[in-house]
Amino acid sequence: MEIAILVMVFLWGGILGSFYNVVGLRIPAGESIVSPPSSCKDCGHRLGLLDLIPILGYVIRRGQCHYCGSRISPIYWFGEWLTGICFLLAYMVFGFVPEFWIAIFIISMLAILSVSDLKYRLLPNKIIFPSMLIILLLRIWHQPLPLWDYLLGFLVGGGVLLLISYGAIWTGRAPMGGGDIKLMSLLGLAFGVQSILLTLFFSAVLASVIGIVLISIGKMDRKSFIPYGPFIAIGGMIAYLYGQDMMSWYMGIISFNS
């Protein structure tokens, strides 16, 4: 029975992940998420039912359009997998409790924003601002931490990136994007102070490691732009789902060594 639940949660995430790809691509472009139906970007042919099967459709078509043979970006397939996995991990961490449903909203929002940032280098206000209001209402409804902790997380998350941005301007470097600052504030409101500090750390480490790897293999240089939103999303999920366990483990090591 538990295995069946795990499979259903994963498939649920994969199905919604396919929809989030559409939302993340169309909303920043000012397009409807309902019409026109999904179609090949190269030949314009409307996709069939087999093409639209989450996760499996990409494999069945071997990453190519069935009608013109053009390559389909793996970002769609990756987004479906990652959303399904995040839904699954959220269930394994929380179970079917109020925090799980908050986690589902957070994952959904981050999936949409990550697609938008990867495609357009944009984290749209039309997604971030309504999400802030929804998160605030959700935290008023359910508060594992005191409400002030979430409000302080909002200030700390965006405040740290804002200070970094001003510091970059002062030294003549490119500042942080306004969307990144607002996204970090949003996650601070969702996670609280401790987890948003971990999010700041994890996202910076991930971006640095990936940047170094891409530079070393010649895919980018030191002046290249790399969207930061997906790193905030991944770092945030690590901090949100496993940050408390990591801190307990780390404090245990400190106590043991002392």
C-alpha positions in Angstrom: 0.0 0.0 0.0 2.8 2.4 0.9 4.6 1.7 -2.4 1.4 2.5 -4.3 1.1 5.8 -2.5 4.7 6.7 -3.3 4.2 5.8 -7.0 1.0 7.9 -7.1 2.6 10.9 -5.5 5.5 10.7 -7.9 3.2 10.4 -10.9 1.1 13.3 -9.6 4.2 15.4 -9.5 5.3 14.3 -13.0 1.9 15.2 -14.5 1.8 18.6 -12.8 5.4 19.1 -13.8 4.4 18.8 -17.4 1.8 21.5 -16.8 4.3 23.7 -15.0 6.6 23.7 -18.0 3.7 25.2 -20.0 3.0 27.8 -17.3 6.7 28.8 -16.9 7.0 29.2 -20.7 3.8 31.0 -21.5 3.1 33.4 -18.6 6.3 35.4 -19.0 5.6 35.6 -22.7 2.0 37.0 -22.0 0.4 33.9 -23.5 -2.6 31.9 -22.4 -1.8 28.7 -20.5 -5.0 27.1 -22.0 -4.8 27.9 -25.7 -3.4 27.2 -28.2 -2.7 23.5 -27.5 0.9 22.5 -27.1 2.7 22.1 -30.4 6.2 21.6 -31.9 8.2 24.9 -31.7 9.8 24.1 -35.1 7.1 22.7 -37.4 4.1 23.9 -35.4 2.3 20.6 -35.5 0.0 20.0 -32.6 1.3 17.4 -30.2 -0.6 14.1 -29.9 -1.6 12.3 -26.8 1.5 10.1 -26.9 3.8 13.2 -27.0 2.1 14.7 -24.0 2.5 11.7 -21.6 4.6 13.1 -18.8 8.1 11.5 -18.4 7.4 8.6 -20.8 6.4 10.7 -23.8 10.0 12.1 -24.1 11.5 8.6 -23.9 9.0 7.1 -26.4 9.8 9.8 -28.9 13.5 9.6 -28.2 13.7 13.3 -27.5 12.6 14.2 -31.0 9.5 15.7 -32.6 7.5 12.8 -34.2 6.5 15.0 -37.1 9.6 16.9 -38.1 12.4 15.1 -36.2 13.7 18.3 -34.5 15.3 17.9 -31.1 13.1 18.5 -28.0 14.8 20.3 -25.2 15.4 17.9 -22.3 14.5 20.7 -19.9 10.8 19.6 -20.2 11.6 16.0 -19.4 13.9 17.0 -16.6 11.3 19.3 -15.1 8.7 16.5 -15.0 11.2 14.2 -13.3 12.4 16.8 -10.8 8.8 17.8 -9.9 7.8 14.2 -9.4 10.9 13.5 -7.2 10.3 16.6 -5.1 6.7 15.7 -4.5 7.8 12.2 -3.5 10.5 13.6 -1.1 8.0 16.0 0.4 5.7 13.1 1.2 8.5 11.0 2.6 9.6 13.9 4.9 6.1 15.2 6.0 3.5 12.6 5.2 -0.1 13.7 4.5 -0.1 16.6 7.0 -0.7 20.3 6.6 3.0 21.0 5.9 2.9 18.6 3.0 0.3 20.7 1.1 2.4 23.8 1.8 5.4 22.0 0.4 3.4 21.1 -2.7 2.6 24.7 -3.4 6.3 25.7 -2.8 7.6 23.0 -5.2 5.0 24.0 -7.8 5.9 27.7 -7.6 9.7 26.9 -7.8 9.2 24.6 -10.8 7.4 27.3 -12.7 9.9 30.0 -11.8 12.8 27.8 -12.7 11.5 27.1 -16.1 10.9 30.8 -16.7 14.4 31.8 -15.5 16.1 29.1 -17.6 14.1 30.2 -20.7 13.8 33.9 -20.4 16.2 34.8 -17.6 13.2 36.2 -15.8 11.4 35.6 -12.5 8.1 37.3 -13.2 6.4 39.6 -10.6 3.0 38.2 -11.8 4.1 34.8 -10.3 6.2 36.0 -7.3 3.8 38.6 -5.8 0.6 36.4 -5.8 2.8 33.6 -4.4 3.9 35.8 -1.6 0.3 36.5 -0.6 -0.6 32.8 -0.8 2.4 31.8 1.3 1.5 34.4 3.9 -2.0 33.0 4.1 -0.7 29.5 4.3 1.7 30.4 7.2 -1.1 32.2 9.1 -3.1 28.9 8.6 -0.2 26.6 9.6 2.9 27.6 11.7 5.4 25.0 12.8 7.5 28.0 13.8 6.3 31.3 15.3 4.9 33.7 12.7 7.6 36.3 13.5 10.2 33.7 12.4 8.7 33.5 8.9 8.4 37.3 8.7 12.0 37.7 9.8 13.0 35.1 7.2 11.3 37.3 4.6 13.4 40.3 5.6 16.7 38.3 6.0 16.3 36.3 2.7 15.8 39.4 0.5 17.9 41.7 2.7 21.1 39.6 2.4 20.8 39.5 -1.4 20.0 43.2 -1.5 23.1 44.0 0.4 25.2 41.7 -1.9 23.7 43.5 -4.8 24.6 47.0 -3.5 28.0 45.7 -2.7 28.4 44.5 -6.3 27.3 47.9 -7.6 29.8 49.6 -5.3 32.7 47.5 -6.6 31.6 47.8 -10.3 30.3 44.3 -10.6 26.9 43.1 -11.9 24.3 43.3 -9.2 21.9 40.5 -8.2 18.7 40.4 -10.3 15.6 41.9 -8.6 13.7 38.7 -9.2 16.4 36.7 -7.3 16.0 39.1 -4.4 12.2 38.8 -4.3 12.4 35.0 -4.7 14.7 34.7 -1.7 12.3 36.9 0.3 9.5 34.7 -0.7 11.3 31.6 0.4 12.2 33.2 3.7 8.5 33.8 4.3 7.9 30.1 3.5 10.8 28.6 5.4 11.7 30.9 8.4 15.1 32.3 9.3 17.2 29.1 9.8 16.2 27.5 6.6 16.6 30.7 4.5 20.2 31.1 5.8 20.8 27.5 4.7 19.2 28.3 1.4 21.5 31.3 0.9 24.5 29.0 1.6 23.4 26.0 -0.5 22.4 28.1 -3.5 25.7 30.0 -3.5 27.7 26.7 -3.3 25.7 25.1 -6.1 26.0 28.1 -8.4 29.7 28.3 -7.8 30.3 24.6 -8.4 28.2 24.4 -11.6 29.8 27.7 -12.8 33.3 26.3 -12.3 32.4 23.0 -14.1 30.9 24.9 -17.1 33.9 27.2 -17.3 36.3 24.2 -17.1 34.6 22.4 -20.0 34.4 25.5 -22.1 30.6 26.0 -22.0 30.9 29.5 -20.6 33.4 32.0 -19.5 33.8 34.1 -16.3 31.6 36.9 -17.8 28.8 34.7 -18.9 25.4 35.0 -17.3 23.9 32.0 -15.5 20.3 32.1 -14.2 20.4 32.0 -10.4 16.7 31.2 -9.8 17.1 27.4 -10.3 20.0 27.3 -7.8 17.8 29.2 -5.3 15.1 26.6 -5.9 17.3 23.6 -5.5 19.2 25.1 -2.5 15.8 26.0 -1.0 14.4 22.5 -1.3 17.5 21.0 0.3 17.3 23.4 3.2 13.5 23.1 3.6 13.3 19.3 3.5 16.6 18.3 5.1 18.1 21.5 6.7 16.9 20.6 10.3 18.4 17.1 10.1 21.7 18.6 8.7 21.9 21.1 11.5 21.2 18.4 14.1 23.9 16.2 12.6 26.4 19.1 12.5 25.7 20.2 16.1 26.1 16.6 17.2 29.6 16.5 15.6 30.5 19.7 17.4 29.3 18.4 20.7 31.1 15.1 20.2 34.4 16.8 19.3 34.2 19.3 22.2 
